Each structure stands twice: as C-alpha cells, then as structure tokens.
Amino acid sequence: AAVITGACRIRYIAHPKHDMIDVEHDWLLSRCLFGLCNQKCHVVKSSVGHIDFNNQKTTNNKKYLHNIVNIFSEDGMGKVVEIPADMTARDLCQLLVYKSHCVDDNSWALVEHHPLLGLERCLEDHELVVQVQASMNSESRFLFRKNYAKYEFFRNPTTFFPEHMVAWCQETNGTIPPSLLLQNLLAASSYPEIQGHLYVKEVGRKSWKKLYMFLRRSGLYCSTKGTSKEPRHLQLLADLEDSNIFTVVPAKKQHATPTEYEFCIKANKGRAELKELRILCAEDEQSRTCWMTAFRLFKYGIILYQNYKIPQQRKTLLSHFSAPVVSPPPQRSVSENSLVAMDFSGRIGRVIKNPLEAQSAAMEEGHAWRRSQRLNVLGCHSPLHHSSLSSAVIHVAQLWFHGRITREESHRIIHQQGQVDGLFLLRVSQSNPKAFVLTLCHHQKIKHFQILPVEDGQIFFSLDDGSTKFTDLIQLVEFYQLNKGVLPCKLRHPCTFVAL
C-alpha cells in the first residue's frame, strides 16, 4: 500500500518471505509522521491503498497538491522533482543534497536563471519554490549551485558596507562597530540609507546616465539635482516590495555597459521583457555588492537573519538527540603518561622536545602515509605506478580541479559561487601545458598563482619557485588550507559542481 500526504510519500513494501516492512521516504519523514499522529484517518484497503483524512479533503486544499519542478546542475543535466506547494527553497536544497549525496555545509542555493534576459538570482531560503516558478518564463529554469556569499555579510559586515556608502556612518564620528552596523541595518525602527553614484540605463534607450542614488526601505530613489536629499528632488525608480534584484550574465555584452559591474532590478508581476528591465551599473565590485546586499536586507529585514541562524539552531538541537552517552575516559597508565615523541630518521633515535617540531613531523608522516595509500590504489603493476605519473593524474578526481578551463571561465565560476575570501579552484595552465594555476578570491578580487613542476630526483609541484615542494597537487592544497604561506589568505572554500 502507498500512503501519500502533502509533505512526503511513503511506500510500504511487504516481503513475501519475511514479516517486515521497508519505508521509502522522499523527504522529511518526520513531517509526515507528525501529520499522521495528529489527524484522524482510515486506510482504504486495495492493491494500492491511500489515506483519506476525515477532517479535510486534500484534493481541495492546494497546500497538499504536488507540483513538478525541473532542477538543472552546472553541466546542463536536469532532474525532475515532485514537491508540495509549501516547500521552501531551503527544504528543496536539503532534498537535493540528500539525493545527490553532497556535503550539507549550508552553502547550497537554488538559482532563478533567465537565459533570454541574461539574469539570475539566488532564491532566499524562505521563498516558496512554486510561487517563484509561477512567475518564470517557459525557457527559464532553476539551477542547483554553491553560493558561499549568501550570508557572508553577517560574518563580515564592514567588508560589504563601506562607511562612505552608509549615510548613518557618515553622520557619526569614528569607526562603527560591526555589531552596531548590522543592528542598525536590521532594526525595523531604524531608517538606514545607502547612497552613491550609479549609472542608469534609461528605459527604451541605449544611453547611460550617472545619477546619485539613495536606497531606503521604501525603495530606490535617484536625485534630480546633484546629491540633494530633499523630497522634491527625489524620484522613485523601484519599489522593493514589488521587485527583486538580479545579477546580469554575461556582463558588458548585452547592454553596452560603461563598466562590468552591472545588476538589474526586475518587477515580480508579469513576465518582463528586456526593454522593461531597470539596468544599473556600479563603479567597482565592492559598491555593486553593497547595493545588492542592502537591497536584500531592506526588502526582507530580520527574516534574512533568521534564515542565517536556522542551520546553527538545527545543529545545536540535533546534537542533544544524536550525542552519545559519554562515559568518563579511562585513566591513563604511568607508561602512557611517559610517552614522548621520537625521531628515528637518523641512525639512532632522539627525543623531540619542541612541540612544533613534533607536530610538523606528525603532519609529514601523515602526508607520506596518504601518498603510499594512493600508490597502493594505483597498483604495483599499473603503468601509473611511477611517482611522477601518479602525481600527475591523482588530482583529477578532486572537486576543486576544473581541468582545461579558460581564465575567463574561472572568473565566471568564482563570481557565481560567491566572492568570499579563500574561494579557490585549480586548473591547467593555458600558457604552460606542464603547469597548473591556482585561482583564488581575496577581498572580492580574483588572483592567479602559477604552480610549476620542479625536478629534484622526481617531479614536485611548487607555488614559490621551489621553496616549498609537494609530491602532488592534493598535498599542495591540503598545506595551503592550513597555512597561508605566500598566498594572501588560506584556501577555505573549493569551487565545486554537483551532478544531479
């Protein structure tokens, strides 16, 4: 028999030889069981039975109707998902993470993509997917993608909101604490304001005009007289309640923009055409990020902060249920307490008294063990058993390795997955076929570092002209994830794709 509710589908399969039942759930089994425990129902006995609730008819309640949604990954492959009308973007992302066997690090996002308009935006976690789909064109689609910058402004607000663009900061003396800045931007009783110059494309024309803008909770305004804030000089360009903010892809090609830092405000109602879009252009990446982040904050307010805190609250709640009963650790014997680190690399062993040296030796031994395990996987009789050959191919299966992509393509991937510090990928160098390139984001700028092969009895890889050498790229990435070295920051977030 099958039980179908608005929250999930459960299929009971009776085994002919065993008195047992398998429960196959599509998502969030607990929601379904909670609903079954709180409503009176009876099972219609048939080959494929169903549950009919006495107190309501699911066919007449749109909340329990299922909708078909197509989700696409970066490689263009699609997946058809059946979801209820009340499913949020966060719940759908968690479902896709579960079905795709991805790591749930709360950085996955559902992207609304309009290929004909060249626009896309990340759905907020609380948005209903079915409602967003209803306003999309037939050629538009949802993408499942990483976005590390979705809530980065809560962790580092001063980077996203420079003082010269926040009117409240200019009116006060001294540096504003980050916590006070966020409180002012989120508080419903406050009236924050973002200000600065933007290029505006006039509706129905190809020309651009540089105007002084003011972003408030009530909308986006432009001043018709210099930088004046007087009400008679302010003209409303967009209402935040009735519109959303989008990034423009590809930039500087479709709209002949004065700079490459463009974004767009599109009305929610109706299917907008290209000539109806409000295209804006900033001077640099930091100001564009500030405008777009402030638009989200002013539109949704405290809801964004609640979305940001939900994964942390869930993690704390689950830890109370999943934490095992910990028994007190056994007392160490006298012999265990007397253990010391020893170095047996020479003819005789010596005691390592420096704890930093002991830690470094342990890491080196761990790298050596991992290397031996990789060679064992290749096999002694494999043609790739030679160290130089194995180190040349072992990184191919890593999620951060993107093969022979161009420099422009690496920039596009970094932009799409959020320009946060430590976001990186590795690719094959176009100028030197034997070398690789580390593409890294730092302070919203993308930098490239060439990884050259170094011969010293065998092939090594180095970022600093041989000062620090690694037997393969995996060792190199692991090292710079722990140490900054010659890089401006540590490697924190790999650019990854997932196949649905």
Protein Blocks (a to p, Z undefined) as FASTA:
>chain_A
ZZddfkbccdddddfkbccdddddfbhkllmmmmmmmcccdddddfbdcdddfkbcfklm
mklpccddddddfkopacdddddfkbcfklmmmmmmmmnopacehlaccddddfknopac
dddfklcfklmmmmpcfkbccdddddfklmmmmmmmmlmmcfklmmklmmpgcjddfklm
mmmmmpmkbccddedddddddehiabdcdddddddfkbccddfehjafbfklpccfbdfk
lpccdddddehklnopabfcdcddddfehjddfklpccdddfblmlmmmmmmmmmmmmnm
mmmmmmmmmmmmmmmmmmmmmpccddddddddfklmmpccddfkbmbdcddfblklmmmm
mmmmmmmmmmmmmmmmnopklcklpmklmmmmmmmmpmklgbjadfklmmmmmmmnopae
hiacddddfklmkbccddddeehiacddddddddehiacddfkgolaccfbfklmmmmmm
mpnklafbdcfbdcddddZZ
